[in-house]
Amino acid sequence: MSHQEPPELRIDEGMEVTLHFTLSLEDGTVVDSTRDKAPATFQVGDGNLPPGFEHPLKGLASGDTGTFEITPEHAFGQHNPQNIQLLKREDFESDVPEVGMVMSFADAAGGELPGVIKGIEGEQVEVDFNHPLAGRTLTFEVEVLDVKPATTH
């Protein structure tokens, strides 16, 4: 390591960060990873990463690696029983729901809301609208490739 270059930039507000990451569950199942594709680039605070994922990165510099445990409160929230709803089978026009399927539903604002089919009993279909990772503690592994001041357009 030569030390002639200026001090390295560290991750903080207003920085643009390029990194590889792997997100995995408690049992090691990989949920998302950039390892087999292009690295992710984001600006700290731009909302691309939940704050719980940005926070542990602060102070890291290019070339640093880290593994962080992100609790549900800082990841995708706790599992909320109120987000599990019973719908009628006839609400599923052409799609025949199957347990485990992720289906898209319209929310009150007209946006798309993904729901997971949890159970089907007679004419009742149980749909879970929680984020699939709600209530999970995630392992966030990062390798920082580049940190530079964000250019504002």
Accessible surface in RSA format (square Angstrom, percent):
REM  Atomic radii and reference values for relative SASA: ProtOr
REM  Chains: A
REM  Algorithm: Lee & Richards
REM  Probe-radius: 1.40
REM  Slices: 20
REM RES _ NUM      All-atoms   Total-Side   Main-Chain    Non-polar    All polar
REM                ABS   REL    ABS   REL    ABS   REL    ABS   REL    ABS   REL
RES MET A   1   204.82 106.1 125.78  83.2  79.04 188.2  97.86  83.2 106.96 141.7
RES SER A   2    65.91  55.7  49.41  65.9  16.50  38.0  35.60  75.8  30.31  42.5
RES HIS A   3   153.95  84.1 122.83  85.4  31.11  79.6  85.98  88.6  67.96  79.1
RES GLN A   4   156.94  87.8 122.49  89.5  34.45  82.0  69.79 148.6  87.15  66.1
RES GLU A   5   105.35  60.5  85.49  64.7  19.85  47.3  52.93 102.4  52.41  42.8
RES PRO A   6   106.39  77.5  94.09  85.8  12.30  44.7 102.28  84.4   4.11  25.6
RES PRO A   7   125.58  91.5 103.17  94.1  22.41  81.5 115.54  95.4  10.04  62.4
RES GLU A   8    95.15  54.6  73.07  55.3  22.08  52.6  41.77  80.8  53.38  43.6
RES LEU A   9    75.24  41.9  68.63  49.1   6.62  16.6  70.22  49.3   5.03  13.5
RES ARG A  10   118.80  49.9 112.14  57.2   6.66  15.9  43.49  59.4  75.30  45.6
RES ILE A  11     2.69   1.5   1.26   0.9   1.44   3.5   1.26   0.9   1.44   3.9
RES ASP A  12    72.03  50.5  72.03  71.7   0.00   0.0  16.84  39.6  55.20  55.0
RES GLU A  13   109.84  63.1  93.46  70.7  16.39  39.0  56.19 108.7  53.66  43.8
RES GLY A  14    41.13  50.7   0.00   N/A  41.13  50.7  29.18  80.1  11.95  26.8
RES MET A  15    30.97  16.0  30.97  20.5   0.00   0.0  30.92  26.3   0.05   0.1
RES GLU A  16    38.13  21.9  37.05  28.0   1.08   2.6   2.70   5.2  35.42  28.9
RES VAL A  17     0.00   0.0   0.00   0.0   0.00   0.0   0.00   0.0   0.00   0.0
RES THR A  18    23.93  17.0  23.84  24.2   0.09   0.2  15.13  20.3   8.80  13.3
RES LEU A  19     1.59   0.9   1.59   1.1   0.00   0.0   1.59   1.1   0.00   0.0
RES HIS A  20    28.88  15.8  28.88  20.1   0.00   0.0   8.64   8.9  20.25  23.6
RES PHE A  21    25.60  12.8  25.54  15.8   0.06   0.2  25.60  15.5   0.00   0.0
RES THR A  22    18.85  13.4  18.53  18.8   0.31   0.7  13.20  17.7   5.65   8.5
RES LEU A  23    14.63   8.1  14.63  10.5   0.00   0.0  14.63  10.3   0.00   0.0
RES SER A  24    10.28   8.7  10.28  13.7   0.00   0.0   2.33   5.0   7.95  11.1
RES LEU A  25    23.43  13.0  20.82  14.9   2.61   6.5  20.84  14.6   2.59   7.0
RES GLU A  26   106.60  61.2  69.02  52.2  37.58  89.5  59.04 114.2  47.56  38.8
RES ASP A  27   111.81  78.3  70.57  70.2  41.25  97.5  49.37 116.2  62.44  62.3
RES GLY A  28    49.04  60.5   0.00   N/A  49.04  60.5  31.50  86.5  17.54  39.3
RES THR A  29    72.28  51.4  62.79  63.7   9.48  22.6  55.04  73.9  17.24  26.1
RES VAL A  30    85.83  56.5  61.06  55.3  24.77  59.7  61.06  53.1  24.77  67.2
RES VAL A  31    59.41  39.1  27.34  24.7  32.08  77.3  33.03  28.7  26.38  71.6
RES ASP A  32    61.34  43.0  56.33  56.1   5.00  11.8  14.86  35.0  46.48  46.4
RES SER A  33    18.54  15.7  14.12  18.8   4.41  10.2  12.97  27.6   5.57   7.8
RES THR A  34     7.22   5.1   7.22   7.3   0.00   0.0   7.22   9.7   0.00   0.0
RES ARG A  35   127.95  53.7 101.85  51.9  26.11  62.2  51.88  70.9  76.07  46.1
RES ASP A  36   128.82  90.2  90.03  89.6  38.79  91.7  51.79 121.9  77.02  76.8
RES LYS A  37   124.97  61.0 103.74  63.7  21.23  50.5  92.95  83.7  32.02  34.1
RES ALA A  38    76.20  70.1  59.07  91.2  17.13  39.0  65.22  91.8  10.98  29.1
RES PRO A  39    51.66  37.7  37.95  34.6  13.71  49.8  37.95  31.3  13.71  85.2
RES ALA A  40    31.09  28.6  23.09  35.6   8.00  18.2  31.09  43.8   0.00   0.0
RES THR A  41    73.47  52.3  45.37  46.0  28.11  67.0  32.74  44.0  40.73  61.6
RES PHE A  42    10.70   5.4   6.07   3.8   4.63  12.0  10.70   6.5   0.00   0.0
RES GLN A  43    61.31  34.3  59.16  43.2   2.15   5.1   6.28  13.4  55.03  41.7
RES VAL A  44     7.88   5.2   1.06   1.0   6.82  16.4   1.06   0.9   6.82  18.5
RES GLY A  45    52.53  64.8   0.00   N/A  52.53  64.8  20.60  56.5  31.93  71.5
RES ASP A  46    68.87  48.2  29.96  29.8  38.90  92.0  33.13  78.0  35.74  35.6
RES GLY A  47    64.47  79.5   0.00   N/A  64.47  79.5  35.42  97.2  29.05  65.1
RES ASN A  48   107.41  74.1  79.09  76.4  28.32  68.2  14.62  35.2  92.79  89.7
RES LEU A  49    29.32  16.3  26.94  19.3   2.37   6.0  26.94  18.9   2.37   6.4
RES PRO A  50    39.06  28.5  32.43  29.6   6.63  24.1  38.69  31.9   0.37   2.3
RES PRO A  51   108.99  79.4 106.11  96.7   2.88  10.5 107.82  89.0   1.18   7.3
RES GLY A  52     9.76  12.0   0.00   N/A   9.76  12.0   3.43   9.4   6.33  14.2
RES PHE A  53     3.58   1.8   3.58   2.2   0.00   0.0   3.58   2.2   0.00   0.0
RES GLU A  54    15.70   9.0  14.97  11.3   0.73   1.7   4.14   8.0  11.55   9.4
RES HIS A  55   134.22  73.4 127.88  88.9   6.34  16.2  85.83  88.5  48.39  56.3
RES PRO A  56    36.00  26.2  17.76  16.2  18.24  66.3  27.34  22.6   8.66  53.8
RES LEU A  57     0.51   0.3   0.51   0.4   0.00   0.0   0.51   0.4   0.00   0.0
RES LYS A  58    79.08  38.6  58.77  36.1  20.31  48.4  31.51  28.4  47.57  50.7
RES GLY A  59    34.84  43.0   0.00   N/A  34.84  43.0  26.62  73.0   8.22  18.4
RES LEU A  60    30.90  17.2  30.89  22.1   0.01   0.0  30.90  21.7   0.00   0.0
RES ALA A  61     0.25   0.2   0.25   0.4   0.00   0.0   0.25   0.4   0.00   0.0
RES SER A  62    48.91  41.3  37.17  49.6  11.74  27.1  20.35  43.3  28.57  40.0
RES GLY A  63    60.06  74.1   0.00   N/A  60.06  74.1  34.99  96.0  25.07  56.1
RES ASP A  64    47.46  33.2  43.23  43.0   4.23  10.0  10.18  24.0  37.28  37.2
RES THR A  65    94.24  67.0  71.86  72.9  22.38  53.3  39.78  53.4  54.46  82.3
RES GLY A  66    17.72  21.8   0.00   N/A  17.72  21.8  15.66  43.0   2.05   4.6
RES THR A  67    90.58  64.4  61.63  62.5  28.95  69.0  40.79  54.8  49.78  75.3
RES PHE A  68    44.06  22.0  39.79  24.6   4.28  11.1  44.06  26.7   0.00   0.0
RES GLU A  69   133.24  76.5 104.35  78.9  28.89  68.8  26.19  50.7 107.05  87.4
RES ILE A  70     5.90   3.4   3.98   3.0   1.91   4.6   5.90   4.2   0.00   0.0
RES THR A  71    54.58  38.8  53.64  54.4   0.94   2.2  52.18  70.1   2.41   3.6
RES PRO A  72    12.76   9.3  12.68  11.6   0.07   0.3  12.76  10.5   0.00   0.0
RES GLU A  73   109.95  63.1  78.83  59.6  31.12  74.1  54.78 106.0  55.17  45.0
RES HIS A  74   110.25  60.3 104.11  72.4   6.14  15.7  71.18  73.4  39.08  45.5
RES ALA A  75    13.65  12.6   0.00   0.0  13.65  31.1   0.00   0.0  13.65  36.2
RES PHE A  76    61.33  30.7  40.76  25.2  20.58  53.5  48.28  29.3  13.05  37.4
RES GLY A  77    27.69  34.1   0.00   N/A  27.69  34.1  25.57  70.2   2.11   4.7
RES GLN A  78   105.13  58.8  88.43  64.6  16.70  39.8  48.40 103.0  56.73  43.0
RES HIS A  79    82.17  44.9  67.13  46.7  15.04  38.5  50.13  51.7  32.04  37.3
RES ASN A  80    55.60  38.3  53.69  51.9   1.91   4.6  15.67  37.7  39.93  38.6
RES PRO A  81   103.08  75.1  93.87  85.6   9.21  33.5  94.42  78.0   8.65  53.8
RES GLN A  82   149.88  83.8 129.54  94.7  20.34  48.4  48.57 103.4 101.31  76.8
RES ASN A  83    52.34  36.1  51.28  49.6   1.06   2.5   2.48   6.0  49.86  48.2
RES ILE A  84    54.20  30.8  36.61  27.3  17.59  42.4  36.61  26.4  17.59  47.7
RES GLN A  85    87.92  49.2  83.29  60.9   4.64  11.0  21.51  45.8  66.42  50.4
RES LEU A  86   115.41  64.3  87.89  62.9  27.52  69.2  88.09  61.9  27.31  73.5
RES LEU A  87    41.87  23.3  38.35  27.4   3.51   8.8  41.87  29.4   0.00   0.0
RES LYS A  88   114.66  55.9 114.35  70.2   0.31   0.7  61.79  55.6  52.87  56.3
RES ARG A  89    84.34  35.4  79.43  40.5   4.90  11.7  29.01  39.6  55.33  33.5
RES GLU A  90   130.11  74.7 102.29  77.4  27.82  66.2  49.86  96.4  80.25  65.5
RES ASP A  91    83.09  58.2  57.25  57.0  25.84  61.1  24.36  57.3  58.73  58.6
RES PHE A  92    14.42   7.2   6.03   3.7   8.39  21.8  13.10   7.9   1.31   3.8
RES GLU A  93   169.98  97.6 129.55  98.0  40.43  96.3  58.78 113.7 111.20  90.8
RES SER A  94   101.15  85.5  72.26  96.4  28.89  66.5  56.17 119.6  44.98  63.0
RES ASP A  95    82.62  57.9  75.65  75.3   6.98  16.5   9.57  22.5  73.05  72.9
RES VAL A  96   104.01  68.4  92.86  84.1  11.14  26.8  94.00  81.7  10.00  27.1
RES PRO A  97     5.41   3.9   2.18   2.0   3.23  11.7   2.18   1.8   3.23  20.1
RES GLU A  98   110.17  63.2 108.08  81.8   2.09   5.0  28.98  56.0  81.19  66.3
RES VAL A  99    99.75  65.6  73.26  66.3  26.48  63.8  73.26  63.7  26.48  71.8
RES GLY A 100    49.74  61.3   0.00   N/A  49.74  61.3  29.15  80.0  20.59  46.1
RES MET A 101    69.98  36.2  63.80  42.2   6.18  14.7  64.78  55.1   5.20   6.9
RES VAL A 102    97.04  63.9  68.99  62.5  28.05  67.6  68.99  59.9  28.05  76.1
RES MET A 103    20.92  10.8  14.28   9.5   6.63  15.8  20.92  17.8   0.00   0.0
RES SER A 104    71.89  60.7  40.58  54.2  31.30  72.1  35.72  76.1  36.16  50.7
RES PHE A 105    37.96  19.0  31.78  19.7   6.18  16.1  37.96  23.0   0.00   0.0
RES ALA A 106    86.77  79.8  54.48  84.1  32.29  73.5  54.51  76.8  32.26  85.5
RES ASP A 107    50.11  35.1  37.35  37.2  12.76  30.2  18.42  43.4  31.69  31.6
RES ALA A 108   120.83 111.1  69.28 106.9  51.55 117.3  83.27 117.3  37.55  99.5
RES ALA A 109   101.09  92.9  57.63  88.9  43.46  98.9  70.74  99.6  30.35  80.4
RES GLY A 110    63.05  77.8   0.00   N/A  63.05  77.8  31.78  87.2  31.27  70.0
RES GLY A 111    32.01  39.5   0.00   N/A  32.01  39.5  30.93  84.9   1.08   2.4
RES GLU A 112   137.56  79.0 112.42  85.1  25.14  59.8  54.02 104.5  83.54  68.2
RES LEU A 113    63.24  35.2  63.24  45.2   0.00   0.0  63.24  44.4   0.00   0.0
RES PRO A 114    74.66  54.4  71.20  64.9   3.46  12.6  71.38  58.9   3.28  20.4
RES GLY A 115     0.79   1.0   0.00   N/A   0.79   1.0   0.79   2.2   0.00   0.0
RES VAL A 116    28.94  19.0  28.94  26.2   0.00   0.0  28.94  25.1   0.00   0.0
RES ILE A 117     0.93   0.5   0.00   0.0   0.93   2.3   0.00   0.0   0.93   2.5
RES LYS A 118   104.49  51.0  85.15  52.2  19.34  46.0  36.25  32.6  68.24  72.7
RES GLY A 119    18.39  22.7   0.00   N/A  18.39  22.7  18.10  49.7   0.29   0.6
RES ILE A 120    54.08  30.8  21.96  16.4  32.13  77.4  22.02  15.9  32.06  87.0
RES GLU A 121   144.91  83.2 138.49 104.8   6.42  15.3  51.67  99.9  93.25  76.1
RES GLY A 122    57.75  71.2   0.00   N/A  57.75  71.2  43.51 119.4  14.24  31.9
RES GLU A 123   108.70  62.4 103.66  78.4   5.04  12.0  61.14 118.3  47.56  38.8
RES GLN A 124    77.39  43.3  76.69  56.1   0.70   1.7  32.65  69.5  44.74  33.9
RES VAL A 125     0.00   0.0   0.00   0.0   0.00   0.0   0.00   0.0   0.00   0.0
RES GLU A 126    62.28  35.8  61.88  46.8   0.40   1.0   7.12  13.8  55.17  45.0
RES VAL A 127     0.00   0.0   0.00   0.0   0.00   0.0   0.00   0.0   0.00   0.0
RES ASP A 128     7.92   5.5   7.89   7.9   0.02   0.1   1.38   3.3   6.53   6.5
RES PHE A 129    30.41  15.2  16.96  10.5  13.45  35.0  16.96  10.3  13.45  38.5
RES ASN A 130    10.18   7.0   3.46   3.3   6.72  16.2   3.07   7.4   7.11   6.9
RES HIS A 131    80.92  44.2  65.50  45.5  15.42  39.5  52.41  54.0  28.52  33.2
RES PRO A 132    91.08  66.4  63.22  57.6  27.86 101.3  72.44  59.8  18.64 115.9
RES LEU A 133    19.18  10.7  19.08  13.6   0.10   0.3  19.08  13.4   0.10   0.3
RES ALA A 134     9.57   8.8   2.12   3.3   7.45  17.0   2.12   3.0   7.45  19.7
RES GLY A 135    29.60  36.5   0.00   N/A  29.60  36.5   6.72  18.4  22.88  51.2
RES ARG A 136    82.45  34.6  82.45  42.0   0.00   0.0  20.74  28.3  61.71  37.4
RES THR A 137    32.43  23.1  31.47  31.9   0.96   2.3  13.09  17.6  19.33  29.2
RES LEU A 138     0.03   0.0   0.00   0.0   0.03   0.1   0.03   0.0   0.00   0.0
RES THR A 139    36.49  26.0  36.42  36.9   0.07   0.2  18.64  25.0  17.86  27.0
RES PHE A 140     2.45   1.2   2.45   1.5   0.00   0.0   2.45   1.5   0.00   0.0
RES GLU A 141    76.91  44.2  76.62  58.0   0.30   0.7   9.96  19.3  66.96  54.7
RES VAL A 142     4.13   2.7   0.00   0.0   4.13  10.0   0.27   0.2   3.86  10.5
RES GLU A 143    51.92  29.8  51.92  39.3   0.00   0.0   6.32  12.2  45.60  37.2
RES VAL A 144     0.85   0.6   0.00   0.0   0.85   2.0   0.00   0.0   0.85   2.3
RES LEU A 145    67.50  37.6  48.56  34.7  18.94  47.6  51.37  36.1  16.14  43.4
RES ASP A 146    56.26  39.4  56.12  55.9   0.14   0.3  15.50  36.5  40.76  40.7
RES VAL A 147     9.55   6.3   0.55   0.5   9.00  21.7   0.55   0.5   9.00  24.4
RES LYS A 148    93.10  45.4  93.10  57.1   0.00   0.0  48.39  43.6  44.72  47.6
RES PRO A 149    79.34  57.8  75.25  68.6   4.09  14.9  75.34  62.2   4.00  24.9
RES ALA A 150    20.03  18.4   1.75   2.7  18.28  41.6   1.81   2.5  18.23  48.3
RES THR A 151    91.23  64.9  80.16  81.3  11.07  26.4  71.45  96.0  19.78  29.9
RES THR A 152   124.34  88.4  93.51  94.8  30.83  73.5  65.93  88.6  58.41  88.3
RES HIS A 153   215.58 117.8 137.10  95.3  78.48 200.8 129.19 133.1  86.39 100.5
END  Absolute sums over single chains surface
CHAIN  1 A     9670.4       7303.8       2366.6       5346.3       4324.1
END  Absolute sums over all chains
TOTAL          9670.4       7303.8       2366.6       5346.3       4324.1
